[in-house]
Amino acid sequence: MTMIPKAIGLLALTVLPSHAAPRGEGGSDLLAIRVGKAETISQGTLEHVVILVEGGKIVTIGEDLLIERGIPILERPDWTAMPGLVSCHTRIGLEKSTSRSFEPNTNPKREVYPRQKVWKELLELGVTTLGLVPEGNSGVPGQAIAIRPYGDTIDEMLLEEDVYLKMNLQSSSSSKAIIRDAFGKVDTYNKKVAKEREKWEKAREKSKKKSSRSRSKKSKDDDEKEGDDKEKEKAKSTEEVPKEFVPPAPDAKVQPFIDLREGRLTAMLSIRKAGDYLHLLDVMEEEEDVKWFLRVPLRTDIDLYEVADRLGEREVLAVLNTRITLQAHSRRERNIPAELARTGVHLALTPESDRMSSYEEWMNDVGHLVSRGLEREKALAAVTQEPARALGLDEQLGTLDAGKDANIVFWDGDPLEPASRVQAVMLEGRFVTGEVD
């Protein structure tokens, strides 16, 4: 057995009121939580588990750890712990807005209203992180933001702005042209920058030569007068030619595509059928440095299984809803998430819709996919670790590991069993729902 060392701090085991922030004064308090089981995602399933939490983070987690006297302990041997649920593509809590066809520099931050009951309802279901997307199912409607469903202001709720750029791609020349034209404008901008840099370098070189000639032709007898002239000339030269090159500012709608090429932003490419993926490759293989993942809204007769092997070869991350579909032109059922997972695709599963009823059924629907062939471990990762990766937050959350945010959902049984219920939710080290006194 491993001994957990005693640390400074005590924690009152109370649920925070809805207006309190999960971090802040007292955020460094220490708590040991002993549960019967933990679905860690990264280390598989552990039993007789102790989770030590301090300062909003998981300090350590392991089986049969000894707890030093003086550390507060929450004993819940009947509970199962798992990371907070992450929904990486949703508009829940946002009102319907004007659909955008090409607004790559916008995001839905202004559409978020903190004091809505929907956020509390999501927390009670175990949802601790959301990727909110702009309205629009065509073109490039904008960028997603990541929030915690908790806080009095949008700044308290906001985890990260501009986590990915949503791009909708279809099997049409016009759809591909939108993306190609956008990257073409990056090329045009880069050429402009290169020309401006060349002009600056020539101006700097000319300024240096002029200054050198001015100094050499003056006689020693004119030092005093020359000194004044030199200072004036130097000041004028400095004013006209900056010491450092400053590139011209790009158009606001071009900047996101510059960020894609330079690795500061990821693209989420939304397709609707197998043929769209082939057109996607036609476009994106021209952009080798751009990081991207897929979103595919599953319909009853979708044919995505036709490109399953291709997706698996690339180990693509695919965001899918939790649906059993039918093979095109037949009544044969297909578990596309399971089929893709078997080829090597990384799954991120979202609820069937943005309605609260879909979130209430989310884990039951995931359990149904497992009962029809999806590996349990991949299913659990698909609602925690993989969607966190889609949001670029996988180093911060998505698994129960030391150093990660203490976003933990506690169940009274197997999270994938229909009869299991959420008993408590911890957000960044503080209980925000549940009875834990």
KEKOLTOR-650546 format. One record per residue (C-alpha): residue number from 0; x, y, z. Coordinates in steps of 0.5 Angstrom, whole numbers. Layout:
KEKOLTOR-650546
  num     xx     yy     zz
  NUM      X      Y      Z
...
This chain:
KEKOLTOR-650546
  num     xx     yy     zz
    0      0      0      0
    1      2      7     -1
    2      2     12      4
    3     -2     19      2
    4      2     25      6
    5     -1     29     10
    6     -2     36      7
    7     -4     43     10
    8    -12     45      9
    9    -18     43     11
   10    -25     42      7
   11    -32     43      9
   12    -36     38      5
   13    -41     42      2
   14    -44     44     -4
   15    -43     51     -7
   16    -48     55     -9
   17    -50     56    -16
   18    -47     63    -16
   19    -40     61    -13
   20    -34     60    -17
   21    -31     53    -17
   22    -24     56    -16
   23    -22     62    -11
   24    -21     63     -3
   25    -20     56      0
   26    -19     53     -7
   27    -12     50     -4
   28    -16     45      1
   29    -14     38      1
   30    -19     32      1
   31    -19     25      0
   32    -24     21     -3
   33    -25     14     -2
   34    -30     10     -7
   35    -31      3     -9
   36    -29      4    -17
   37    -26      9    -21
   38    -26      9    -29
   39    -20     13    -30
   40    -20     12    -38
   41    -12     13    -38
   42    -11      7    -33
   43    -17      3    -34
   44    -22      1    -28
   45    -19      1    -21
   46    -22     -1    -15
   47    -22      1     -8
   48    -20      8    -10
   49    -17     14     -7
   50    -17     20    -10
   51    -13     26     -7
   52    -15     33     -9
   53    -12     40     -8
   54    -12     46    -11
   55    -17     44    -16
   56    -13     39    -18
   57    -12     31    -18
   58     -6     30    -13
   59     -6     23    -14
   60    -10     17    -15
   61     -9      9    -14
   62    -12      3    -11
   63    -12      2     -3
   64     -8      8     -2
   65     -7      9      6
   66     -9     16      8
   67     -5     20     13
   68     -9     22     20
   69    -11     29     19
   70    -13     29     12
   71    -21     30     11
   72    -24     24      8
   73    -30     23      4
   74    -32     15      4
   75    -37     13     -1
   76    -35      5     -2
   77    -42      5     -7
   78    -40     10    -12
   79    -36     10    -18
   80    -32     16    -20
   81    -30     18    -27
   82    -28     24    -31
   83    -33     30    -32
   84    -37     29    -39
   85    -35     33    -45
   86    -39     35    -50
   87    -35     38    -56
   88    -40     40    -61
   89    -47     43    -58
   90    -51     50    -58
   91    -55     48    -52
   92    -56     54    -48
   93    -56     58    -54
   94    -62     61    -58
   95    -62     60    -65
   96    -59     66    -69
   97    -57     68    -76
   98    -54     62    -80
   99    -47     64    -82
  100    -44     62    -89
  101    -37     65    -88
  102    -35     68    -81
  103    -29     65    -79
  104    -27     70    -75
  105    -33     70    -70
  106    -35     66    -64
  107    -41     65    -60
  108    -39     68    -54
  109    -44     74    -54
  110    -49     69    -54
  111    -48     65    -48
  112    -52     68    -42
  113    -50     65    -35
  114    -56     65    -31
  115    -60     60    -34
  116    -62     54    -31
  117    -60     49    -37
  118    -52     50    -34
  119    -55     47    -27
  120    -59     42    -30
  121    -52     40    -35
  122    -48     39    -29
  123    -53     35    -25
  124    -52     30    -31
  125    -45     30    -30
  126    -43     35    -36
  127    -37     39    -34
  128    -35     42    -41
  129    -38     44    -47
  130    -36     46    -54
  131    -40     51    -56
  132    -41     53    -64
  133    -43     58    -68
  134    -50     57    -72
  135    -49     55    -79
  136    -49     48    -83
  137    -45     51    -89
  138    -39     54    -91
  139    -35     57    -85
  140    -39     59    -80
  141    -34     61    -74
  142    -30     58    -69
  143    -32     54    -62
  144    -31     56    -55
  145    -30     52    -49
  146    -34     53    -43
  147    -35     50    -36
  148    -43     50    -35
  149    -42     54    -28
  150    -41     62    -26
  151    -44     69    -26
  152    -41     72    -32
  153    -38     69    -39
  154    -31     70    -37
  155    -32     66    -31
  156    -35     60    -35
  157    -30     61    -41
  158    -25     56    -41
  159    -22     58    -48
  160    -24     62    -54
  161    -23     60    -61
  162    -21     52    -60
  163    -23     50    -67
  164    -25     53    -73
  165    -32     50    -76
  166    -32     48    -83
  167    -37     45    -87
  168    -35     41    -93
  169    -40     38    -98
  170    -39     34   -105
  171    -39     40   -109
  172    -34     45   -113
  173    -37     51   -109
  174    -36     48   -102
  175    -29     46   -104
  176    -28     53   -107
  177    -30     57   -101
  178    -24     53    -97
  179    -19     54   -103
  180    -20     61   -104
  181    -19     62    -96
  182    -12     59    -96
  183    -11     63   -103
  184    -12     69    -99
  185     -7     67    -94
  186     -2     66   -100
  187     -4     73   -102
  188     -2     76    -96
  189      4     72    -95
  190      7     75   -101
  191      5     82    -99
  192      9     81    -93
  193     15     78    -97
  194     14     85   -101
  195     14     89    -95
  196     19     86    -92
  197     24     87    -98
  198     22     94    -98
  199     24     95    -91
  200     30     91    -92
  201     32     96    -97
  202     30    102    -94
  203     34    100    -88
  204     41     98    -92
  205     40    105    -96
  206     39    109    -89
  207     45    105    -86
  208     50    107    -92
  209     47    114    -92
  210     49    115    -85
  211     56    112    -86
  212     57    117    -92
  213     55    123    -88
  214     60    121    -82
  215     66    120    -87
  216     66    126    -91
  217     66    131    -85
  218     72    134    -83
  219     75    133    -76
  220     74    141    -75
  221     67    141    -76
  222     66    136    -71
  223     61    140    -67
  224     57    142    -72
  225     57    135    -75
  226     55    132    -69
  227     48    136    -69
  228     47    134    -76
  229     48    127    -75
  230     43    127    -69
  231     38    130    -74
  232     39    125    -79
  233     39    119    -74
  234     33    121    -72
  235     30    122    -78
  236     32    116    -81
  237     30    112    -75
  238     23    115    -76
  239     22    113    -83
  240     25    106    -82
  241     23    102    -76
  242     29     98    -73
  243     24     92    -73
  244     20     90    -79
  245     12     90    -77
  246      8     86    -82
  247      2     89    -85
  248     -5     87    -81
  249     -8     81    -85
  250    -16     82    -86
  251    -20     79    -80
  252    -23     73    -84
  253    -16     71    -87
  254    -13     71    -80
  255    -16     64    -78
  256    -13     61    -84
  257     -6     64    -82
  258     -7     61    -75
  259     -9     54    -78
  260     -3     54    -82
  261      2     56    -77
  262     -1     51    -72
  263     -5     56    -67
  264    -12     53    -69
  265    -15     47    -71
  266    -20     45    -76
  267    -27     41    -75
  268    -29     39    -82
  269    -36     37    -82
  270    -39     32    -87
  271    -45     28    -89
  272    -43     22    -93
  273    -37     18    -95
  274    -37     22   -102
  275    -36     28    -98
  276    -29     25    -94
  277    -26     24   -101
  278    -27     31   -103
  279    -25     33    -96
  280    -18     30    -98
  281    -18     33   -105
  282    -18     40   -101
  283    -14     38    -95
  284     -8     34    -97
  285     -6     41   -100
  286     -5     44    -93
  287     -1     39    -90
  288      1     43    -84
  289     -6     44    -82
  290     -9     40    -76
  291    -16     37    -77
  292    -21     33    -74
  293    -28     30    -77
  294    -35     31    -75
  295    -41     27    -78
  296    -48     28    -76
  297    -50     20    -77
  298    -57     20    -80
  299    -61     13    -81
  300    -58     11    -88
  301    -51     14    -88
  302    -46     11    -92
  303    -40     13    -88
  304    -38      5    -87
  305    -35      6    -94
  306    -29     10    -92
  307    -28      7    -85
  308    -22      3    -87
  309    -19     10    -90
  310    -21     14    -83
  311    -18      8    -79
  312    -11      9    -83
  313    -11     16    -81
  314    -13     15    -74
  315    -18     21    -75
  316    -21     24    -69
  317    -29     23    -71
  318    -34     27    -67
  319    -41     23    -68
  320    -48     23    -65
  321    -50     16    -61
  322    -54     13    -66
  323    -55      6    -69
  324    -56      7    -77
  325    -59      3    -83
  326    -55      1    -89
  327    -57      5    -95
  328    -63      2    -98
  329    -64     -4    -93
  330    -66     -5    -86
  331    -60     -8    -84
  332    -57     -4    -77
  333    -50     -2    -77
  334    -47      1    -71
  335    -42      6    -75
  336    -38      8    -68
  337    -36      1    -67
  338    -34      0    -74
  339    -30      6    -74
  340    -27      5    -67
  341    -25     -2    -70
  342    -21      1    -75
  343    -17      5    -71
  344    -21     12    -71
  345    -22     16    -65
  346    -29     17    -63
  347    -32     23    -59
  348    -39     22    -58
  349    -44     27    -57
  350    -52     27    -55
  351    -57     26    -61
  352    -59     33    -61
  353    -58     40    -57
  354    -65     38    -53
  355    -64     37    -45
  356    -68     31    -46
  357    -62     28    -51
  358    -57     30    -45
  359    -61     26    -40
  360    -61     20    -45
  361    -54     21    -47
  362    -50     16    -43
  363    -56     11    -44
  364    -55     12    -51
  365    -47     10    -51
  366    -49      4    -47
  367    -53      2    -52
  368    -48      3    -57
  369    -43     -2    -52
  370    -49     -7    -52
  371    -49     -7    -60
  372    -41     -8    -60
  373    -37     -2    -58
  374    -31     -3    -54
  375    -33      0    -47
  376    -26      3    -46
  377    -27      7    -52
  378    -34      9    -51
  379    -32     12    -44
  380    -26     15    -47
  381    -31     18    -53
  382    -35     22    -48
  383    -29     25    -44
  384    -22     24    -46
  385    -23     25    -54
  386    -28     30    -54
  387    -23     34    -49
  388    -18     33    -55
  389    -22     36    -60
  390    -22     42    -56
  391    -15     42    -55
  392    -16     41    -47
  393    -14     34    -46
  394     -8     36    -42
  395    -12     39    -37
  396    -18     35    -37
  397    -22     28    -39
  398    -18     23    -35
  399    -17     22    -28
  400    -10     23    -27
  401     -5     27    -23
  402     -4     34    -25
  403    -11     34    -29
  404    -17     39    -27
  405    -21     35    -21
  406    -27     35    -26
  407    -30     28    -23
  408    -37     25    -23
  409    -39     20    -18
  410    -45     15    -20
  411    -48     10    -16
  412    -47      4    -21
  413    -44      3    -27
  414    -44     10    -31
  415    -47      6    -38
  416    -52      2    -34
  417    -59      5    -35
  418    -61      5    -28
  419    -55      8    -25
  420    -55     16    -23
  421    -51     21    -22
  422    -50     22    -14
  423    -45     28    -14
  424    -41     33    -19
  425    -34     36    -17
  426    -32     42    -22
  427    -24     44    -21
  428    -24     41    -14
  429    -31     43    -11
  430    -37     40    -11
  431    -42     43    -15
  432    -48     38    -14
  433    -50     32    -10
  434    -51     31     -2
  435    -44     30      1
  436    -45     33      8
